[in-house]
Amino acid sequence: MPDENLNAPHENPAPEVSVEPVGRPLFDYQLNGLMFVPRDWYWLAEDGRVYSSARQAIIDTTDATFAAWVEAGYAPTGWPRNLGGEQTKEALQDVVKEYRLTVP
């Protein structure tokens, strides 16, 4: 005998889906939390150097824009190392060149 409740309404129906724009790019609709943005990011060396990709410059840790970025919940990426284990300008350049950025 077939189950008579197969066509009965479910107690927990699926939520309705909105097709209204959400104010962000379509590709970003599933992302939650902070996102790596290579052209607006910071790298921090152990000696205190901070590289800003937005400005393509070495900045101070007291820089107001950097401080606000950290206050917003972001954390700089560690400065990359060369094969000798040193955090050099060239090691960072190898990373950021993919984004057509330069390190002074």
C-alpha positions in Angstrom: 0.0 0.0 0.0 1.5 3.4 -1.0 2.4 5.9 1.7 -0.5 8.4 1.9 1.7 11.1 3.4 4.0 11.5 0.5 2.0 14.5 -0.9 1.3 16.0 2.5 2.9 19.4 3.2 6.2 19.2 5.0 6.5 20.8 8.4 9.9 22.5 7.5 9.5 23.8 4.0 12.6 25.1 2.2 13.2 28.9 2.7 12.1 31.2 -0.1 15.0 32.4 -2.3 15.2 36.0 -3.1 16.3 37.1 -6.6 16.9 40.7 -5.5 20.4 42.1 -5.8 22.4 41.9 -2.6 24.8 44.8 -3.3 27.9 42.7 -4.0 29.3 40.9 -7.0 27.5 37.7 -8.0 30.6 35.6 -7.6 30.8 36.6 -4.0 27.4 35.4 -2.9 28.7 32.4 -1.0 31.7 33.9 0.7 31.6 34.7 4.3 34.2 36.5 6.3 37.3 38.4 5.3 38.6 37.9 1.8 42.2 38.1 0.5 42.4 41.1 -2.0 45.9 41.0 -3.5 45.8 44.7 -4.7 44.8 45.9 -1.3 46.7 43.8 1.2 49.6 44.0 3.6 52.7 41.8 4.3 54.5 42.0 7.6 58.2 41.1 8.1 59.6 40.0 11.4 61.7 43.2 11.5 58.6 45.4 11.4 58.5 46.2 7.6 55.0 46.4 6.2 54.4 46.3 2.5 51.1 47.8 1.2 50.1 46.4 -2.2 47.6 49.2 -2.7 50.4 51.8 -2.5 53.1 49.5 -3.6 55.2 50.9 -0.8 56.8 50.0 2.5 54.8 51.7 5.2 55.0 52.2 9.0 53.0 50.0 11.4 51.4 53.2 12.7 50.0 54.1 9.3 46.4 55.1 9.8 45.1 53.1 6.8 46.9 50.0 7.9 45.7 50.5 11.5 42.1 50.8 10.3 42.5 47.7 8.2 43.8 45.7 11.2 41.0 47.1 13.4 38.5 45.8 10.8 39.7 42.3 11.6 42.3 41.7 8.9 45.8 40.4 9.6 48.8 40.9 7.3 50.3 38.0 5.6 53.8 37.0 6.8 56.6 38.4 4.5 57.8 35.5 2.3 61.4 34.1 2.7 64.0 33.3 0.1 65.7 29.9 -0.1 68.2 31.1 2.5 65.3 31.8 5.0 65.6 35.6 4.8 62.7 37.9 4.4 63.9 39.9 1.4 62.4 42.4 -1.0 63.1 39.9 -3.8 61.2 37.2 -2.0 58.1 39.4 -1.7 58.5 40.6 -5.3 58.3 37.0 -6.4 54.9 36.7 -4.7 53.3 40.0 -5.8 54.6 40.0 -9.4 51.7 37.7 -10.2 49.4 40.6 -9.5 51.6 43.0 -11.5 52.7 44.8 -8.3 56.2 46.0 -7.5 58.1 46.2 -4.2 60.3 49.3 -3.8 
